[in-house]
Amino acid sequence: MIMPKAAGERPERVTQQDIARFANVSQATVSRVLAGDERVEPTIRKRVAAVMAEHNYQPDVRARSLRKRSTGLIGLVVKRPAGGLADDPFFANLIAGIMDYLAGTPYHLCIDMVTSELGQAAIYDEMLRTRRVDGLILVESEARDQRIGRLQRDNFPFVLIGNSMGDDSLWTVDNDNQRGGYFATRHLIEAGFEKVGILAGPAGLTVSEDRVAGYKEAVFEAGGVPRVWHSEFGYATAGQMTQLILDSQDRPDGLVVMDDFMAMGVVSAARMSGIRIPHDLGLVSFNDSSLCSFLDVGLTSVNLHIPRIVAAATERLLQIVQGRLPEGPRRLIVETELRVRGSSVKLKGGGA
């Protein structure tokens, strides 16, 4: 029996061997109880649990992780400029969705933020070298994504939220962003806007390029001329680019915007220039977030069903980490839905 120490002395740590001795079982049985092995008889499991509670036994998580080669962590790396995540509803919903899903599992979310390509490469190299996470959720894939090749060469578990660019070996969850861009644009054209442009995200990101492709398809179908602008993600950068767009000779009367957060930057710039929405400028964006209600007339937006995407991607990653083959096709497509509000309804007067 372990005797208590005198006052002021640190108590001796109870070990797994001690618990096995107190419960009159083998150490292997204690390990199986800790691992949640249902093959352990219920009476023995209860006895071991009671002994652990009595002695306030706390497993050495670090040692267990080393033995199992597991950290219990799922990684997510976000690339944004400093301050670029503040008030961004997409990543708030993404992170909250992953955390909600992991809440019922032994896994936790580990988030890293980088501000440059160099920093992003360093983070992934460090993760692979140290194995400080068990798997990764990738977002915002690029046409030539070096992260994917690096992870594939290392046989590291990951699931991509984005376009696999034809790589049938990847486990991915995504929307049909080209189709979403097409219907968002066609909606503005059918509403009577004649010079529809698109404010896309950074060039080279598959989600941005897919929406631009859908936009162009709808514009060409209507016999129009494409007007494409790119911006870094974020409210401020979108507002700055919008100011240039509105000051140009080729100013559009309708604009498809990469996401709701950027659309708020467009709204701010439009108001500063005396441009009324939707009378002078019709708007459609993506994500269908709570920001849509911040515009007096309401912001028309494409609902991406982000909770479904997040749940599916996280479930698949945990299955891969645990050595199981995910069910269903490797590329899972979640449908989109256009939610029409006042920002895309052409008016004869007034506007926000």
Disulfide bonds with the S-S distance in Angstrom:
none
